[in-house]
Amino acid sequence: MAEPEPLIPKHGGYRKLKSFQVAPLVYDVTVRFCDKYIDRRSRTHDQMVQAARSGVQNIAEGSQASGTSRKMELKLTNVARAGLEELRRDYEDFLRQRGLPQWERDDPRRADLIARRPATADDVARWARDVKRGQNGPHGPETAATPPPKSTPSTSSTPSIPRTPPTYREIAANGALALIAVATSLLDRQLAAQAEAFRREGGFTERLYRHRRRNRDQGRNG
């Protein structure tokens, strides 16, 4: 015999959500980034930190609210997604305004960070040091020889072409963007699943109606 549907289902297990596992890391990395590269007295500093914090807090609050309101769960999860999107724009603006490159989504340095599955801001800092040293990504050593085309015989030695290694500002901002991309992708899937559950099962009002109807039916049959 199937268990009866609980009036208030289990809820609040946000720590098991993949999106929540990434969001605090984005927050910690952003606090470090802003303290190091953004004037603490500026509005941008506060806005970036608060946007990152919003991602964490609203995922947790949405999970807690899901017991009595799937609509509120959807709303708060979407607020978390919007906060991280705002934060993404801030990092992009930081790079653009300083003439620093924004790495492509398929950049191997981004892929390396994601593959490492960093759990703390210190893990991200170790990745950044490796990028700076040229231990991953496309830059490699600070200088590299560019060979001539194979079809053209070389008549003289080819000079080394200097390559400017990325600055820590560039690495840190692009690393944060990679983590935000992971978090927002997870939230997009989470929102889709929540919307489908809401469509299929309804919210607290629908559950309350089903409970009352079941109790009436049991009373008649008793």
N, C-alpha and C positions, 0 to 999 in steps of 0.2 A: 504494500500500500504506500502510495507516494506521500511524502511529508507535506503537511499543509503549508501554503505560502505564508511566511511571516509578515506581519503587518509592517514592521520596520526591519528590513533585511540587514545583514552584516554590512558594515560600512566603516570608513576611517582607516582602511589598510593602505594608506598612501605610500608608506615606506617601501612597499613591494612594487609600486609602480615604476616602470623603467624611466618614465619622464621625470619623476621625482628624484630618482637616483642621479640623474644628470644635472638637474636644475640647481641644487646646492653647490655643485662644482662650478657652474657658470657664475653663481653669485660670489663664491670665494675668489675665483680668478678675477672677476670684475672689481672687487674691493681692492685687491692688490694692484691691479692695473691702474685704477683711478688714483690711488694714493701715490703711485710712482710717476704717472705721466699726465695727470689732470690736476690743475690747481684746486686745492681743497676748498678754496673760497668761492669757486665758480659754481654756477647753477648746473653746469654740465656734470660736474662731479656727483652732485646729489641726485640728479636725474638718472644717471647711469646706474648708480648703486640701488636706487629705489626701483628701477625697472627690473633689475636682476632679482631683487628681493621679492618683487611682485610675482615673478615666475614661481618661486618656491612656495610662498605663502598661499597663493590662490589654488595651486594644485592640492595642497593639504586641506584647505578650507572646502574646496569642491568635493573632495573625498568624504569629509565629515558630513557635508550637507546632503550627500546622496541618499542617506537613510530615510529622509523625509521629503526630499525634493530633488528629483532628477533634473528638473528645469534649472534649479539653482546650481546643481553640479555642472551642467553644461555651461551656464553663464560664467561661473568662476574659472572653469578650465579654459574658456575662451579668453577671459581676462588675462590669465597666465600666458597664453599664447600671444596675445597682443603686447604684453609687457616685454616679452623676449624679442618680438619683431621690432619694437621701438629701440631696444638695446642693440639689435643688429644694425639698425640705421646709424646709431651713434658711433659704433665702431667703424662702419664704412665711411662716415663723415670724418672721423679722426684720420683715417688713412688718406682720404682724398684731399683734405685741407693741408696736409703736410707733404703732399707729393709722394706718398709711399704706395707701393703696389698692393693691390688686393689680389690675393692668390686665387687662381681658378679652382673650381670645386674638385677637379680631378688632380690637383697638385699633389705629388707624392708626399710632401711634407705634411699636408693635412691628413692624407690617408694614414701616414705613420702615427700621427697623434691619436687618431680614432682607433687604430689597430692596437695601440698600447692599452686601451681601456683605462685611462687615468682615473684614480679615485680621489685624489687630493690635488690641491694647488701646487704642492711640492712636486708631484708627478709631472704636472704640466711644465713646471720650471725646469725639470731635468730634460724634458723633451726640447725645450727652447734652447738650452745650452748645447744640446747635440746638434740642433739646426745651425746654431751660430758657429760651431766648430766644423760644420760641413760634413757631419757624420750621417746625414740623411738628406733626402731631397735632391734637386737637380743641380745645385750649385757646386757641391763637392769642394775641392780645394779652391783657394782664393784666386789662383791663376790656373789657366789651362791652355794648352797649345791647340790651335785650330788647324787641322790638317787640310791641305789643298784638295780639291776634287780629284777623284781617282783618275778621271780621264785627262787631267792636265798634269804633265810631268812637272815636278818641282825643281826649279833651277837655283833656289836659295832656301836657306832655313826660314821657316815660318816663325815670326816673333810670337811670344806669348801675349795673349790678350787678357788684360787684367779684368777680373770680375769683382765687383763690389759685393761683399757679403751682406746679407740683410742685417739691419740693426735690430736690437732687442725690441724696440717699439713696434717695428713691422712684424716681427715674429709673434709678439704677445697679442697684438690686435688680430692677426690672422688666425692664431690658435684659438682665441676666444670665439671668432666667427665660426670656426669648424665645430666647436662644442655647441654653440647656439643652433647650428644647422641640425645637429643630432637631436637636441632637445625639442625643437619645433617640429621635426619630422615625427618624433614619438607622440607629441601632443596632437598632431593632425590625425594620427591613427586613433588616439584615445578619444578625441572628439567624435570621430566617425562611429566608433563603437558605442559611445554614450548616446548619440543621436538614434542609432538603430535600436538600442535597448529601450529608449524612451518611446520610440514609435511602436515597438512590439508589445511592451508591457505597460506603458503609461507611467504615471507617477504615484505619489502617495494617495491622491484622491481616488484613483482607479483601484488601488489596492484596498483602500478602506471600503469602497463599494463592494468589491469581491468578498471581503471578510463579512460584511453585513449580510450579503446574500447567502453566503455559506452558512452563517449562523441561523438565519431564518429557515433555510432548507433543513438543517439538522433538527431545529425545533419542531418542524412539521413532521419529520420522520420519526422523532423520538416519541 
